[in-house]
Amino acid sequence: MAPETFNRQGSMSAVFKQPAREEERLKALQALLSCPTNSIHTEQPPRNILQVHKTFPIPINEQRIQGVYHCGFHSEKSFGAASYFITRPQGNILIDSPRYTEQLASNIKKMGGAKYMFLTHKDDIADHDKWSKELGCQRIFHSEEVSPRTSDVEIKLEGNGPWNIDDDIALIHTPGHTEGSVCLLDKTRKVLFVGDHLLVNEDGELSISEHYNWFSVPIQLKSVEKLLDLDFEWILPGHGRRAEFRDAEEKNQVLRALLDAKGFRS
């Protein structure tokens, strides 16, 4: 792989090690396809690239949280944010928007399509309209985030919530990064999809992005405090690494450490 770099939310990513095994090669090619700016490339056309397309969406952890996937194909229109896909008997959910590709759409259809497309906030909408049309899914978005590009969203959340999608999914209003930021909690698998509400920084610590804040840092920290009352063991963010905890108690220790580090007092 050529050692190209690309910027994403102020952080730099690079190919720093050539793949030595087939598993590493697969992951490198998945990164190539997911790069929002096409900055990663190979000196020669990669073999079996069409087979790599078929590996998306990629399971997050098949042992601990079955049915939770990373879509790949990050979009520059969403500042390179990650999007996710969850399967459930009541109807699958696409969380934030990947870059639209016919192959990814075909793969998602083979997995049962999507009943809903949930958008965490206005930064990560990318090709939401194409996905909605192709999958026939209803889009869910907070009314405070709606713009001319999203005026035709089918379900607009009003107020402070929380809101529920059946018994297993809760939508939690977490204003701060933007006024209408909302997190999705998968209660069954104890996974919280946070958009840009939280991230794991370069030191491996849970944090927020104060530089890229479009509403209020103090309100965002208040929204972080709200997460102490929720039962989850995974944080899947739009940017940065994923966070995995042993249990809710460890999760709360990490959240409290973040709040203490920011000098937050409730």
N, C-alpha and C positions, 0 to 999 in steps of 0.2 A: 504494500500500500504506500502511496506517496505521502510524505509527511506534511500535508496541508493543515492549515489551522482555520478555525472560524470562530467568530465572536457570537456569544449568545448571552443576553442579559448581563453583559460586562465581564463574563468569564470566558476563558480561552480553552478550546478543546483541540487536541492534536493526535495524530497517529504517531506514537512514540515507540512502538514495538511491532515488528513484523510478525504476523501469525506463524506459529511453528507447527500447529496441529490443525486437523480439519475442523475441529470444534472452534478454534480461535479464528480460522479463516471465515467460517460461517458468521460469527459475531462481527468480524470486520466488515463483511459485505452487507450485513444488516445495518451497520452503522453508516455505510456508504449510501444505502437507499434511504435512510432516515434523515440524513443531513439536510437541513432546510435550505442551505446555500450551495449545495453540490460542491462543497470544498474538498471533500475526500474523493480520491479517484485512484485508479490503477494505471500502471504504465501500459499494460496491454488489456484488451477487453477481457473481463473476468469470465471464466468458464462457469456454466450452470447458473448464470445470474437469474434466469427465469424461475429456476427451482427455489432460489432464495426469496423471490417475491412471494412464493406460496407459503412461506413460513410465518407470515404476518396474518393476524395479530399474534404476538409472542406471549406465551404464558409467563406471568410474573413469578409464581412459585407453585408448581403443581402439587407439591406435598402439603403445603400449609393453606393455600387459598386457591383452590381449584375454581376455574371459571372466571378468573381475572386476568386480563391481557393488556399488554402495551401495544398500541396500534402501529408505532413507527411512523415513517413518512411525515416527519415534522414539517410544518409549514412556516416559511419566512413571514407570511402574513399574520401568524400567531407568535412572532418573535422566537420561533423554534421550540415552542412549548410541546410537551408530551401530551398525548391523548390516550384514553383508555377505553376498554370495552369489557362489559361484564355480561355473562349469560345467566339467565334465571328463568324458571318456569313461567313466571307472570309476564315475561317480555324482556328482551335484552335491552341494555342501555349503552349508548355511545357517549362517552364523557369528554367534552371539548372536541375540537375539530382537527383531525389530521389533514394532511394534504390529500386532495381527492385524486385517486387513481382507480382505473377500472379494475385492476387486479385486486386491490384491497377491498373494493366494493364487492367483487365477486366472492372473495374469501369470507367476508362478513355475512353475505347472503347464505353461503353454505353452512354457516354456523347458526342460522335462524334469523338473520337480519336484525333489525333494531326497532323496538316499539317507541323508544324515546331517544332523543339526543339532548343531553343535559349540558348546558354551557355555564361554566363557573363564573365567568365575568367577561367583560367586553374585549379584553386583549386577545382571547384565545378562540375567536369564532371562525377564523380562516375560511374554509369552504363549506360552511354550515348549510348554505342554501343548496349546493349541489348534493350534499349528503342527504338532506331532507327530501329532496326530489327523488333521488335514486332509491332510497330505502323506504320512503313513505312513512318516516317516523315523525312524531310530534316533538317539536323543540321546546325546551323548558328554559326560561331565562328570567332574571329579576327585572322588573319594570324600570328600575333605576338605571339599568345598563342599556336599555333599548335605544337604538339610533336609527336613522333612515335605512341602514343596511340590514337591520334586524326587526324592522317594524312589523313584518308579517309572521313573526314567531307565534306559534300556536298557543302556548301556555305561558302567561306572564305572571310571575309571582309578585304579590303585593304585600307590603308591610314587612314585619320582622320575623315571621314564621314562629316555630319551625313548621315545615310542611312534610307530608308523607306521600310516598308512592307505594301503595299497598302497605303491608305490615313490616317489610324487611328493609325499606329504604327511607331514610330521613334526609331532608334538605335543611341545612343549618345556615342561617344568615350570619355572615362573618364580615361585616363592613370594615374597611380600613385601607386595604390596597386600592380598592375602588368602593364606591358607596353601595353598590349592589352585589358585592362578591358573596357567593354562596358555596358551601362545601357539601359534598354528598357522602353520607355515611351508609355503608353497606353493613347493616346490623348482623346479618348472618355470618359474614366472613370477617367482621371487625376490621374493616378497611375504610379509611377516610381519604377521599379524593379532595385535594385542597386548592387546586388551581395555583394561583400565585400568593395565597394567604400565608403559606409557610414554605421554607426551603431548607435544604441541608447545605451548609456553606463548605468552603474548600477545606476547612479543618475538621469536617465531619460532624459539626455541631448544628443543631436545629436553630434556625434563625428566621428573620423576616428581612425583606429588602426595603430599607429605609430610603435609599436613593431612588428606587423605582416605586414611589408611592404616589397615587393620584388622588387621595382623599384625606386620610388622617392617620399618622403613626400612633398617637395615643388611642384612638378608637380601634385600630388594628390590634394593639396589645390587649385591649379589653375583649376583643373577639377571640384572641388566643386563650385568655382566661376562661372563656365560655367552654372551651374544649375539655377542661378538667372534668366536667360532669358527664362526658360521653365515654362509652365503652368501645375502645378500638385498640388494635395492636399493630396497625400498619398506617403509614402516611405515604400516599402516592402524590407527589407534587407535579406541577407543570414544569418546573426547572430543578435541576440538581438531582442528587441521589435520593433513593427511597429510604425511609426510616422504618425499621422493624423493632418491636419491643417484645420482651418476654410476656408481659401482661399489662393491664391497665395501670397498675401501680408504677411500673417503670416508666410508662408513657407520661404519667403525671409528674414524676420526678424530673424528667427531661423538659417538660413544658414549664414547670416552676423555675428551673434553672435558667431558661430563656427569659422569663419574665423578670427574675431577679437581676440578670445581666443587663437588662434594659432599664432597670430602676423603676419598674412598674409597681404601683400600689393601688389596690382596688378600693 
